[in-house]
Amino acid sequence: MNLQKKKLKTIFIKYCGIIPYLKKILNINRFNYIAVTFITIEGLKSYENKNLVNDFNYRLLEGIDNVVEEGKELGEILPAIDSLSTSKSIVSMLQSSMVLWAMNQNIDINLLFKTNFKYLWKSIGVSPI
C-alpha cells in the first residue's frame, strides 16, 4: 500500500474509532445517538468555545488536503484531482457517515467506513485497491 493511501486509510480508521471510545467513556453499549447529535448541534450554537470544534474541522480538512497534495506530488493520487474539493468531500463523507450511523445503529460503522474508503480510493488513486 502506498504511503498516502495508508495515511488516508488511517484517518478513516481513527475517525471511525470514536464509536468504541464513546461507548467505553460513557460505559454503555447503546444510547440515543440521534438525541446526542441534535444536542451537539444545538449546543454548538451557544457553546462559548465553539471555535474548538471549528479548529478541529479546519485541522482535519487541512491535514487531508496535505495528504492529497502529497499524493499528487508522489504520483499516488491522480494529478487532475482538485485537492481542496476532494478534501472537503472526504470530511463530508466522514461526518455524514457518523450521522447516518447515529440515525441507525444497526449499520456496521466499520464496514461503512471501509466501503467509503474503497470507493474514495477508486476515484482518486492512481493504483487500484
N, CA, C and O atoms as CSV, one atom per row, in Angstrom:
chain,resi,resn,atom,element,x,y,z
A,1,MET,N,N,0.862,-1.182,0.000
A,1,MET,CA,C,0.000,0.000,0.000
A,1,MET,C,C,0.900,1.234,0.000
A,1,MET,O,O,1.857,1.329,0.769
A,2,ASN,N,N,0.567,2.177,-0.884
A,2,ASN,CA,C,1.410,3.367,-0.929
A,2,ASN,C,C,1.169,4.259,0.283
A,2,ASN,O,O,0.178,4.109,0.998
A,3,LEU,N,N,2.089,5.185,0.498
A,3,LEU,CA,C,2.125,5.990,1.715
A,3,LEU,C,C,0.878,6.854,1.906
A,3,LEU,O,O,0.302,6.867,2.993
A,4,GLN,N,N,0.456,7.570,0.874
A,4,GLN,CA,C,-0.683,8.473,1.019
A,4,GLN,C,C,-1.992,7.702,1.183
A,4,GLN,O,O,-2.890,8.145,1.899
A,5,LYS,N,N,-2.097,6.576,0.537
A,5,LYS,CA,C,-3.274,5.723,0.708
A,5,LYS,C,C,-3.346,5.259,2.160
A,5,LYS,O,O,-4.414,5.256,2.773
A,6,LYS,N,N,-2.197,4.871,2.696
A,6,LYS,CA,C,-2.133,4.427,4.085
A,6,LYS,C,C,-2.508,5.563,5.040
A,6,LYS,O,O,-3.217,5.337,6.020
A,7,LYS,N,N,-2.036,6.787,4.760
A,7,LYS,CA,C,-2.366,7.939,5.603
A,7,LYS,C,C,-3.865,8.225,5.584
A,7,LYS,O,O,-4.468,8.460,6.631
A,8,LEU,N,N,-4.464,8.206,4.393
A,8,LEU,CA,C,-5.905,8.449,4.304
A,8,LEU,C,C,-6.698,7.347,5.015
A,8,LEU,O,O,-7.680,7.620,5.705
A,9,LYS,N,N,-6.264,6.122,4.837
A,9,LYS,CA,C,-6.955,4.999,5.493
A,9,LYS,C,C,-6.868,5.142,7.016
A,9,LYS,O,O,-7.828,4.842,7.726
A,10,THR,N,N,-5.736,5.593,7.505
A,10,THR,CA,C,-5.568,5.814,8.947
A,10,THR,C,C,-6.542,6.877,9.447
A,10,THR,O,O,-7.109,6.737,10.531
A,11,ILE,N,N,-6.737,7.930,8.671
A,11,ILE,CA,C,-7.707,8.966,9.052
A,11,ILE,C,C,-9.100,8.356,9.164
A,11,ILE,O,O,-9.823,8.645,10.117
A,12,PHE,N,N,-9.481,7.524,8.214
A,12,PHE,CA,C,-10.789,6.870,8.258
A,12,PHE,C,C,-10.906,5.974,9.482
A,12,PHE,O,O,-11.929,5.988,10.167
A,13,ILE,N,N,-9.875,5.202,9.760
A,13,ILE,CA,C,-9.899,4.272,10.901
A,13,ILE,C,C,-10.002,5.042,12.214
A,13,ILE,O,O,-10.787,4.676,13.089
A,14,LYS,N,N,-9.218,6.100,12.354
A,14,LYS,CA,C,-9.248,6.877,13.595
A,14,LYS,C,C,-10.585,7.588,13.768
A,14,LYS,O,O,-11.114,7.663,14.877
A,15,TYR,N,N,-11.127,8.106,12.677
A,15,TYR,CA,C,-12.419,8.799,12.761
A,15,TYR,C,C,-13.504,7.817,13.179
A,15,TYR,O,O,-14.365,8.139,13.997
A,16,CYS,N,N,-13.457,6.633,12.618
A,16,CYS,CA,C,-14.427,5.586,12.964
A,16,CYS,C,C,-14.239,5.122,14.401
A,16,CYS,O,O,-15.190,4.651,15.026
A,17,GLY,N,N,-13.035,5.245,14.932
A,17,GLY,CA,C,-12.718,4.778,16.277
A,17,GLY,C,C,-13.392,5.546,17.387
A,17,GLY,O,O,-13.273,5.170,18.553
A,18,ILE,N,N,-14.096,6.607,17.059
A,18,ILE,CA,C,-14.780,7.375,18.095
A,18,ILE,C,C,-15.921,6.568,18.722
A,18,ILE,O,O,-16.279,6.802,19.876
A,19,ILE,N,N,-16.489,5.630,17.980
A,19,ILE,CA,C,-17.629,4.850,18.490
A,19,ILE,C,C,-17.238,4.025,19.712
A,19,ILE,O,O,-17.874,4.157,20.757
A,20,PRO,N,N,-16.201,3.169,19.615
A,20,PRO,CA,C,-15.821,2.419,20.816
A,20,PRO,C,C,-15.396,3.334,21.964
A,20,PRO,O,O,-15.638,3.034,23.133
A,21,TYR,N,N,-14.762,4.448,21.616
A,21,TYR,CA,C,-14.339,5.411,22.632
A,21,TYR,C,C,-15.549,5.947,23.396
A,21,TYR,O,O,-15.540,5.983,24.627
A,22,LEU,N,N,-16.582,6.362,22.674
A,22,LEU,CA,C,-17.791,6.875,23.333
A,22,LEU,C,C,-18.435,5.811,24.216
A,22,LEU,O,O,-18.850,6.090,25.341
A,23,LYS,N,N,-18.512,4.596,23.697
A,23,LYS,CA,C,-19.122,3.510,24.475
A,23,LYS,C,C,-18.329,3.236,25.750
A,23,LYS,O,O,-18.913,3.002,26.808
A,24,LYS,N,N,-17.005,3.266,25.650
A,24,LYS,CA,C,-16.163,2.996,26.812
A,24,LYS,C,C,-16.254,4.132,27.824
A,24,LYS,O,O,-16.439,3.894,29.017
A,25,ILE,N,N,-16.125,5.354,27.350
A,25,ILE,CA,C,-16.099,6.515,28.233
A,25,ILE,C,C,-17.446,6.671,28.952
A,25,ILE,O,O,-17.496,7.052,30.122
A,26,LEU,N,N,-18.534,6.370,28.233
A,26,LEU,CA,C,-19.869,6.505,28.823
A,26,LEU,C,C,-20.325,5.220,29.513
A,26,LEU,O,O,-21.358,5.202,30.183
A,27,ASN,N,N,-19.549,4.145,29.346
A,27,ASN,CA,C,-19.823,2.867,29.983
A,27,ASN,C,C,-21.209,2.322,29.641
A,27,ASN,O,O,-21.919,1.802,30.502
A,28,ILE,N,N,-21.575,2.451,28.375
A,28,ILE,CA,C,-22.856,1.909,27.913
A,28,ILE,C,C,-22.679,1.326,26.521
A,28,ILE,O,O,-21.764,1.697,25.786
A,29,ASN,N,N,-23.560,0.416,26.177
A,29,ASN,CA,C,-23.490,-0.195,24.856
A,29,ASN,C,C,-24.331,0.531,23.824
A,29,ASN,O,O,-23.942,0.625,22.660
A,30,ARG,N,N,-25.482,1.047,24.237
A,30,ARG,CA,C,-26.350,1.753,23.302
A,30,ARG,C,C,-26.917,2.986,23.979
A,30,ARG,O,O,-27.312,2.945,25.144
A,31,PHE,N,N,-26.952,4.038,23.266
A,31,PHE,CA,C,-27.660,5.216,23.736
A,31,PHE,C,C,-28.216,5.948,22.521
A,31,PHE,O,O,-27.887,5.617,21.382
A,32,ASN,N,N,-29.036,6.914,22.764
A,32,ASN,CA,C,-29.751,7.585,21.696
A,32,ASN,C,C,-28.824,8.580,20.986
A,32,ASN,O,O,-28.733,9.745,21.374
A,33,TYR,N,N,-28.143,8.103,19.945
A,33,TYR,CA,C,-27.208,8.952,19.217
A,33,TYR,C,C,-27.917,10.068,18.461
A,33,TYR,O,O,-27.340,11.128,18.223
A,34,ILE,N,N,-29.168,9.826,18.085
A,34,ILE,CA,C,-29.915,10.882,17.405
A,34,ILE,C,C,-30.042,12.080,18.336
A,34,ILE,O,O,-29.787,13.218,17.944
A,35,ALA,N,N,-30.441,11.804,19.579
A,35,ALA,CA,C,-30.562,12.887,20.557
A,35,ALA,C,C,-29.211,13.539,20.809
A,35,ALA,O,O,-29.119,14.763,20.900
A,36,VAL,N,N,-28.162,12.730,20.921
A,36,VAL,CA,C,-26.819,13.267,21.149
A,36,VAL,C,C,-26.403,14.161,19.987
A,36,VAL,O,O,-25.818,15.224,20.196
A,37,THR,N,N,-26.703,13.734,18.765
A,37,THR,CA,C,-26.361,14.532,17.585
A,37,THR,C,C,-27.072,15.878,17.612
A,37,THR,O,O,-26.449,16.919,17.402
A,38,PHE,N,N,-28.381,15.855,17.872
A,38,PHE,CA,C,-29.132,17.111,17.907
A,38,PHE,C,C,-28.682,18.006,19.064
A,38,PHE,O,O,-28.574,19.222,18.908
A,39,ILE,N,N,-28.424,17.405,20.213
A,39,ILE,CA,C,-27.945,18.181,21.357
A,39,ILE,C,C,-26.597,18.822,21.028
A,39,ILE,O,O,-26.350,19.979,21.369
A,40,THR,N,N,-25.735,18.064,20.369
A,40,THR,CA,C,-24.425,18.586,19.992
A,40,THR,C,C,-24.565,19.769,19.044
A,40,THR,O,O,-23.916,20.799,19.223
A,41,ILE,N,N,-25.414,19.615,18.039
A,41,ILE,CA,C,-25.604,20.702,17.068
A,41,ILE,C,C,-26.179,21.938,17.756
A,41,ILE,O,O,-25.698,23.051,17.543
A,42,GLU,N,N,-27.199,21.742,18.575
A,42,GLU,CA,C,-27.799,22.873,19.279
A,42,GLU,C,C,-26.808,23.479,20.278
A,42,GLU,O,O,-26.729,24.699,20.422
A,43,GLY,N,N,-26.062,22.624,20.957
A,43,GLY,CA,C,-25.093,23.098,21.935
A,43,GLY,C,C,-23.998,23.931,21.300
A,43,GLY,O,O,-23.535,24.910,21.885
A,44,LEU,N,N,-23.581,23.540,20.095
A,44,LEU,CA,C,-22.525,24.280,19.418
A,44,LEU,C,C,-22.959,25.698,19.055
A,44,LEU,O,O,-22.130,26.601,18.939
A,45,LYS,N,N,-24.257,25.881,18.879
A,45,LYS,CA,C,-24.754,27.208,18.536
A,45,LYS,C,C,-24.520,28.203,19.675
A,45,LYS,O,O,-24.303,29.391,19.437
A,46,SER,N,N,-24.566,27.703,20.916
A,46,SER,CA,C,-24.403,28.610,22.050
A,46,SER,C,C,-23.143,28.330,22.857
A,46,SER,O,O,-22.877,29.016,23.845
A,47,TYR,N,N,-22.373,27.341,22.454
A,47,TYR,CA,C,-21.168,26.950,23.178
A,47,TYR,C,C,-20.124,28.055,23.086
A,47,TYR,O,O,-19.791,28.519,21.995
A,48,GLU,N,N,-19.617,28.468,24.229
A,48,GLU,CA,C,-18.660,29.580,24.267
A,48,GLU,C,C,-17.370,29.276,23.513
A,48,GLU,O,O,-16.771,30.173,22.919
A,49,ASN,N,N,-16.951,28.043,23.535
A,49,ASN,CA,C,-15.686,27.674,22.889
A,49,ASN,C,C,-15.924,26.891,21.605
A,49,ASN,O,O,-15.185,25.954,21.303
A,50,LYS,N,N,-16.954,27.269,20.846
A,50,LYS,CA,C,-17.240,26.529,19.621
A,50,LYS,C,C,-16.093,26.613,18.620
A,50,LYS,O,O,-16.030,25.834,17.668
A,51,ASN,N,N,-15.190,27.562,18.841
A,51,ASN,CA,C,-14.023,27.645,17.965
A,51,ASN,C,C,-13.181,26.383,18.035
A,51,ASN,O,O,-12.468,26.068,17.083
A,52,LEU,N,N,-13.249,25.647,19.155
A,52,LEU,CA,C,-12.516,24.383,19.263
A,52,LEU,C,C,-13.000,23.398,18.213
A,52,LEU,O,O,-12.201,22.695,17.594
A,53,VAL,N,N,-14.315,23.350,18.014
A,53,VAL,CA,C,-14.884,22.449,17.011
A,53,VAL,C,C,-14.497,22.923,15.617
A,53,VAL,O,O,-14.100,22.126,14.767
A,54,ASN,N,N,-14.615,24.221,15.392
A,54,ASN,CA,C,-14.222,24.769,14.091
A,54,ASN,C,C,-12.744,24.535,13.827
A,54,ASN,O,O,-12.357,24.214,12.703
A,55,ASP,N,N,-11.921,24.691,14.847
A,55,ASP,CA,C,-10.477,24.456,14.700
A,55,ASP,C,C,-10.195,22.993,14.364
A,55,ASP,O,O,-9.360,22.695,13.509
A,56,PHE,N,N,-10.899,22.081,15.044
A,56,PHE,CA,C,-10.724,20.656,14.763
A,56,PHE,C,C,-11.073,20.359,13.304
A,56,PHE,O,O,-10.320,19.685,12.600
A,57,ASN,N,N,-12.219,20.868,12.862
A,57,ASN,CA,C,-12.642,20.623,11.483
A,57,ASN,C,C,-11.677,21.242,10.482
A,57,ASN,O,O,-11.398,20.653,9.438
A,58,TYR,N,N,-11.168,22.423,10.795
A,58,TYR,CA,C,-10.197,23.070,9.908
A,58,TYR,C,C,-8.908,22.250,9.832
A,58,TYR,O,O,-8.359,22.041,8.750
A,59,ARG,N,N,-8.429,21.786,10.996
A,59,ARG,CA,C,-7.194,20.984,11.011
A,59,ARG,C,C,-7.394,19.662,10.271
A,59,ARG,O,O,-6.495,19.191,9.573
A,60,LEU,N,N,-8.580,19.069,10.428
A,60,LEU,CA,C,-8.884,17.826,9.718
A,60,LEU,C,C,-8.857,18.074,8.208
A,60,LEU,O,O,-8.242,17.315,7.458
A,61,LEU,N,N,-9.529,19.141,7.771
A,61,LEU,CA,C,-9.552,19.482,6.349
A,61,LEU,C,C,-8.143,19.776,5.836
A,61,LEU,O,O,-7.753,19.301,4.770
A,62,GLU,N,N,-7.393,20.551,6.591
A,62,GLU,CA,C,-6.035,20.899,6.193
A,62,GLU,C,C,-5.141,19.654,6.118
A,62,GLU,O,O,-4.343,19.507,5.191
A,63,GLY,N,N,-5.285,18.766,7.099
A,63,GLY,CA,C,-4.490,17.537,7.100
A,63,GLY,C,C,-4.800,16.648,5.910
A,63,GLY,O,O,-3.893,16.106,5.278
A,64,ILE,N,N,-6.068,16.501,5.609
A,64,ILE,CA,C,-6.462,15.685,4.458
A,64,ILE,C,C,-5.975,16.332,3.168
A,64,ILE,O,O,-5.482,15.647,2.272
A,65,ASP,N,N,-6.114,17.647,3.076
A,65,ASP,CA,C,-5.652,18.368,1.891
A,65,ASP,C,C,-4.150,18.155,1.680
A,65,ASP,O,O,-3.701,17.969,0.549
A,66,ASN,N,N,-3.383,18.182,2.760
A,66,ASN,CA,C,-1.933,17.941,2.665
A,66,ASN,C,C,-1.639,16.533,2.150
A,66,ASN,O,O,-0.752,16.338,1.320
A,67,VAL,N,N,-2.395,15.556,2.654
A,67,VAL,CA,C,-2.195,14.175,2.209
A,67,VAL,C,C,-2.507,14.057,0.720
A,67,VAL,O,O,-1.767,13.412,-0.021
A,68,VAL,N,N,-3.592,14.673,0.286
A,68,VAL,CA,C,-3.977,14.613,-1.126
A,68,VAL,C,C,-2.920,15.306,-1.997
A,68,VAL,O,O,-2.522,14.773,-3.033
A,69,GLU,N,N,-2.473,16.481,-1.581
A,69,GLU,CA,C,-1.438,17.202,-2.339
A,69,GLU,C,C,-0.146,16.379,-2.435
A,69,GLU,O,O,0.446,16.265,-3.508
A,70,GLU,N,N,0.280,15.810,-1.308
A,70,GLU,CA,C,1.491,14.982,-1.308
A,70,GLU,C,C,1.310,13.775,-2.221
A,70,GLU,O,O,2.225,13.376,-2.943
A,71,GLY,N,N,0.107,13.202,-2.172
A,71,GLY,CA,C,-0.183,12.058,-3.034
A,71,GLY,C,C,-0.083,12.405,-4.503
A,71,GLY,O,O,0.393,11.601,-5.305
A,72,LYS,N,N,-0.527,13.592,-4.858
A,72,LYS,CA,C,-0.406,14.045,-6.250
A,72,LYS,C,C,1.063,14.220,-6.621
A,72,LYS,O,O,1.492,13.811,-7.701
A,73,GLU,N,N,1.829,14.830,-5.720
A,73,GLU,CA,C,3.257,15.054,-5.984
A,73,GLU,C,C,4.025,13.743,-6.115
A,73,GLU,O,O,4.963,13.645,-6.906
A,74,LEU,N,N,3.628,12.737,-5.337
A,74,LEU,CA,C,4.305,11.438,-5.362
A,74,LEU,C,C,3.792,10.529,-6.488
A,74,LEU,O,O,4.324,9.440,-6.706
A,75,GLY,N,N,2.761,10.985,-7.194
A,75,GLY,CA,C,2.200,10.176,-8.270
A,75,GLY,C,C,1.296,9.064,-7.778
A,75,GLY,O,O,1.022,8.121,-8.520
A,76,GLU,N,N,0.826,9.152,-6.540
A,76,GLU,CA,C,-0.050,8.135,-5.967
A,76,GLU,C,C,-1.530,8.493,-6.138
A,76,GLU,O,O,-2.400,7.622,-6.125
A,77,ILE,N,N,-1.795,9.795,-6.300
A,77,ILE,CA,C,-3.158,10.297,-6.483
A,77,ILE,C,C,-3.203,11.001,-7.832
A,77,ILE,O,O,-2.255,11.684,-8.219
A,78,LEU,N,N,-4.301,10.828,-8.534
A,78,LEU,CA,C,-4.445,11.401,-9.870
A,78,LEU,C,C,-4.143,12.899,-9.862
A,78,LEU,O,O,-4.661,13.630,-9.017
A,79,PRO,N,N,-3.315,13.359,-10.788
A,79,PRO,CA,C,-2.908,14.764,-10.793
A,79,PRO,C,C,-4.043,15.742,-11.104
A,79,PRO,O,O,-3.961,16.911,-10.726
A,80,ALA,N,N,-5.089,15.293,-11.777
A,80,ALA,CA,C,-6.189,16.184,-12.147
A,80,ALA,C,C,-7.150,16.455,-10.988
A,80,ALA,O,O,-8.036,17.302,-11.105
A,81,ILE,N,N,-6.982,15.751,-9.887
A,81,ILE,CA,C,-7.862,15.903,-8.732
A,81,ILE,C,C,-7.681,17.297,-8.133
A,81,ILE,O,O,-6.552,17.746,-7.934
A,82,ASP,N,N,-8.784,17.978,-7.848
A,82,ASP,CA,C,-8.732,19.249,-7.122
A,82,ASP,C,C,-8.613,18.895,-5.638
A,82,ASP,O,O,-9.543,18.351,-5.044
A,83,SER,N,N,-7.472,19.206,-5.056
A,83,SER,CA,C,-7.171,18.776,-3.685
A,83,SER,C,C,-8.154,19.306,-2.660
A,83,SER,O,O,-8.634,18.544,-1.821
A,84,LEU,N,N,-8.462,20.582,-2.705
A,84,LEU,CA,C,-9.343,21.169,-1.706
A,84,LEU,C,C,-10.763,20.620,-1.819
A,84,LEU,O,O,-11.380,20.288,-0.807
A,85,SER,N,N,-11.286,20.523,-3.039
A,85,SER,CA,C,-12.637,19.976,-3.226
A,85,SER,C,C,-12.697,18.524,-2.770
A,85,SER,O,O,-13.661,18.106,-2.130
A,86,THR,N,N,-11.665,17.763,-3.103
A,86,THR,CA,C,-11.609,16.357,-2.693
A,86,THR,C,C,-11.545,16.251,-1.174
A,86,THR,O,O,-12.213,15.406,-0.577
A,87,SER,N,N,-10.747,17.102,-0.557
A,87,SER,CA,C,-10.610,17.084,0.901
A,87,SER,C,C,-11.930,17.438,1.580
A,87,SER,O,O,-12.306,16.819,2.575
A,88,LYS,N,N,-12.626,18.425,1.045
A,88,LYS,CA,C,-13.943,18.786,1.596
A,88,LYS,C,C,-14.920,17.626,1.454
A,88,LYS,O,O,-15.717,17.372,2.357
A,89,SER,N,N,-14.865,16.927,0.333
A,89,SER,CA,C,-15.732,15.763,0.127
A,89,SER,C,C,-15.416,14.657,1.127
A,89,SER,O,O,-16.319,13.986,1.626
A,90,ILE,N,N,-14.143,14.471,1.412
A,90,ILE,CA,C,-13.736,13.436,2.365
A,90,ILE,C,C,-14.241,13.784,3.770
A,90,ILE,O,O,-14.790,12.926,4.461
A,91,VAL,N,N,-14.056,15.028,4.188
A,91,VAL,CA,C,-14.560,15.449,5.502
A,91,VAL,C,C,-16.070,15.267,5.565
A,91,VAL,O,O,-16.602,14.775,6.560
A,92,SER,N,N,-16.747,15.658,4.517
A,92,SER,CA,C,-18.199,15.490,4.458
A,92,SER,C,C,-18.588,14.014,4.549
A,92,SER,O,O,-19.552,13.659,5.228
A,93,MET,N,N,-17.833,13.163,3.863
A,93,MET,CA,C,-18.099,11.725,3.899
A,93,MET,C,C,-17.924,11.175,5.321
A,93,MET,O,O,-18.750,10.395,5.796
A,94,LEU,N,N,-16.856,11.584,5.986
A,94,LEU,CA,C,-16.604,11.122,7.350
A,94,LEU,C,C,-17.737,11.554,8.288
A,94,LEU,O,O,-18.269,10.745,9.047
A,95,GLN,N,N,-18.093,12.831,8.223
A,95,GLN,CA,C,-19.096,13.352,9.138
A,95,GLN,C,C,-20.489,12.822,8.826
A,95,GLN,O,O,-21.251,12.516,9.743
A,96,SER,N,N,-20.829,12.712,7.560
A,96,SER,CA,C,-22.165,12.208,7.224
A,96,SER,C,C,-22.296,10.725,7.555
A,96,SER,O,O,-23.389,10.256,7.876
A,97,SER,N,N,-21.197,9.988,7.481
A,97,SER,CA,C,-21.237,8.570,7.872
A,97,SER,C,C,-21.561,8.430,9.357
A,97,SER,O,O,-22.318,7.547,9.759
A,98,MET,N,N,-20.979,9.309,10.159
A,98,MET,CA,C,-21.263,9.281,11.601
A,98,MET,C,C,-22.724,9.623,11.873
A,98,MET,O,O,-23.359,8.999,12.723
A,99,VAL,N,N,-23.255,10.603,11.160
A,99,VAL,CA,C,-24.660,10.977,11.349
A,99,VAL,C,C,-25.569,9.850,10.880
A,99,VAL,O,O,-26.561,9.545,11.542
A,100,LEU,N,N,-25.250,9.230,9.756
A,100,LEU,CA,C,-26.038,8.103,9.260
A,100,LEU,C,C,-26.059,6.983,10.296
A,100,LEU,O,O,-27.112,6.417,10.590
A,101,TRP,N,N,-24.897,6.673,10.841
A,101,TRP,CA,C,-24.828,5.634,11.863
A,101,TRP,C,C,-25.607,6.052,13.114
A,101,TRP,O,O,-26.247,5.215,13.750
A,102,ALA,N,N,-25.559,7.332,13.467
A,102,ALA,CA,C,-26.284,7.818,14.638
A,102,ALA,C,C,-27.778,7.609,14.470
A,102,ALA,O,O,-28.489,7.349,15.441
A,103,MET,N,N,-28.249,7.722,13.244
A,103,MET,CA,C,-29.679,7.537,12.991
A,103,MET,C,C,-30.065,6.072,12.917
A,103,MET,O,O,-31.229,5.728,13.122
A,104,ASN,N,N,-29.103,5.199,12.626
A,104,ASN,CA,C,-29.395,3.770,12.524
A,104,ASN,C,C,-28.182,2.984,13.000
A,104,ASN,O,O,-27.265,2.707,12.226
A,105,GLN,N,N,-28.186,2.632,14.267
A,105,GLN,CA,C,-27.039,1.948,14.854
A,105,GLN,C,C,-26.915,0.498,14.426
A,105,GLN,O,O,-25.965,-0.183,14.812
A,106,ASN,N,N,-27.865,0.016,13.632
A,106,ASN,CA,C,-27.735,-1.331,13.081
A,106,ASN,C,C,-26.738,-1.366,11.929
A,106,ASN,O,O,-26.323,-2.436,11.484
A,107,ILE,N,N,-26.362,-0.187,11.454
A,107,ILE,CA,C,-25.351,-0.093,10.399
A,107,ILE,C,C,-24.001,-0.479,10.997
A,107,ILE,O,O,-23.637,-0.036,12.086
A,108,ASP,N,N,-23.277,-1.303,10.272
A,108,ASP,CA,C,-21.924,-1.668,10.685
A,108,ASP,C,C,-21.009,-0.505,10.299
A,108,ASP,O,O,-20.607,-0.376,9.143
A,109,ILE,N,N,-20.688,0.331,11.273
A,109,ILE,CA,C,-19.926,1.551,11.004
A,109,ILE,C,C,-18.547,1.238,10.435
A,109,ILE,O,O,-18.053,1.967,9.574
A,110,ASN,N,N,-17.927,0.173,10.901
A,110,ASN,CA,C,-16.607,-0.196,10.377
A,110,ASN,C,C,-16.697,-0.576,8.902
A,110,ASN,O,O,-15.846,-0.188,8.102
A,111,LEU,N,N,-17.729,-1.334,8.549
A,111,LEU,CA,C,-17.923,-1.713,7.152
A,111,LEU,C,C,-18.247,-0.485,6.305
A,111,LEU,O,O,-17.779,-0.370,5.172
A,112,LEU,N,N,-19.041,0.426,6.845
A,112,LEU,CA,C,-19.379,1.652,6.132
A,112,LEU,C,C,-18.120,2.472,5.821
A,112,LEU,O,O,-17.940,2.934,4.694
A,113,PHE,N,N,-17.264,2.647,6.811
A,113,PHE,CA,C,-16.035,3.413,6.596
A,113,PHE,C,C,-15.110,2.684,5.618
A,113,PHE,O,O,-14.479,3.318,4.772
A,114,LYS,N,N,-15.030,1.372,5.731
A,114,LYS,CA,C,-14.183,0.586,4.835
A,114,LYS,C,C,-14.676,0.704,3.392
A,114,LYS,O,O,-13.880,0.872,2.468
A,115,THR,N,N,-15.989,0.614,3.207
A,115,THR,CA,C,-16.581,0.729,1.874
A,115,THR,C,C,-16.387,2.138,1.318
A,115,THR,O,O,-16.026,2.309,0.153
A,116,ASN,N,N,-16.629,3.146,2.158
A,116,ASN,CA,C,-16.434,4.528,1.719
A,116,ASN,C,C,-14.995,4.760,1.272
A,116,ASN,O,O,-14.748,5.407,0.254
A,117,PHE,N,N,-14.048,4.225,2.045
A,117,PHE,CA,C,-12.645,4.406,1.678
A,117,PHE,C,C,-12.340,3.717,0.349
A,117,PHE,O,O,-11.626,4.263,-0.492
A,118,LYS,N,N,-12.874,2.542,0.172
A,118,LYS,CA,C,-12.638,1.791,-1.067
A,118,LYS,C,C,-13.104,2.605,-2.280
A,118,LYS,O,O,-12.376,2.725,-3.266
A,119,TYR,N,N,-14.313,3.160,-2.205
A,119,TYR,CA,C,-14.830,3.943,-3.329
A,119,TYR,C,C,-14.080,5.259,-3.498
A,119,TYR,O,O,-13.868,5.717,-4.620
A,120,LEU,N,N,-13.684,5.858,-2.397
A,120,LEU,CA,C,-12.892,7.079,-2.468
A,120,LEU,C,C,-11.594,6.806,-3.220
A,120,LEU,O,O,-11.244,7.524,-4.156
A,121,TRP,N,N,-10.884,5.757,-2.798
A,121,TRP,CA,C,-9.586,5.493,-3.410
A,121,TRP,C,C,-9.734,5.135,-4.895
A,121,TRP,O,O,-8.889,5.497,-5.714
A,122,LYS,N,N,-10.806,4.427,-5.229
A,122,LYS,CA,C,-11.034,4.102,-6.644
A,122,LYS,C,C,-11.182,5.366,-7.473
A,122,LYS,O,O,-10.828,5.377,-8.652
A,123,SER,N,N,-11.695,6.424,-6.876
A,123,SER,CA,C,-11.940,7.654,-7.645
A,123,SER,C,C,-10.730,8.594,-7.671
A,123,SER,O,O,-10.643,9.443,-8.557
A,124,ILE,N,N,-9.796,8.464,-6.722
A,124,ILE,CA,C,-8.660,9.399,-6.704
A,124,ILE,C,C,-7.306,8.741,-6.856
A,124,ILE,O,O,-6.340,9.408,-7.225
A,125,GLY,N,N,-7.210,7.456,-6.584
A,125,GLY,CA,C,-5.908,6.787,-6.575
A,125,GLY,C,C,-5.434,6.394,-7.972
A,125,GLY,O,O,-6.224,6.052,-8.852
A,126,VAL,N,N,-4.122,6.456,-8.138
A,126,VAL,CA,C,-3.525,6.021,-9.399
A,126,VAL,C,C,-3.511,4.501,-9.442
A,126,VAL,O,O,-3.766,3.902,-10.487
A,127,SER,N,N,-3.211,3.874,-8.298
A,127,SER,CA,C,-3.158,2.412,-8.248
A,127,SER,C,C,-4.506,1.856,-7.780
A,127,SER,O,O,-5.244,2.531,-7.062
A,128,PRO,N,N,-4.817,0.639,-8.184
A,128,PRO,CA,C,-6.076,0.029,-7.732
A,128,PRO,C,C,-6.017,-0.308,-6.252
A,128,PRO,O,O,-4.955,-0.255,-5.632
A,129,ILE,N,N,-7.167,-0.653,-5.696
A,129,ILE,CA,C,-7.275,-1.035,-4.292
A,129,ILE,C,C,-6.361,-2.182,-4.076
A,129,ILE,O,O,-6.266,-2.696,-2.962
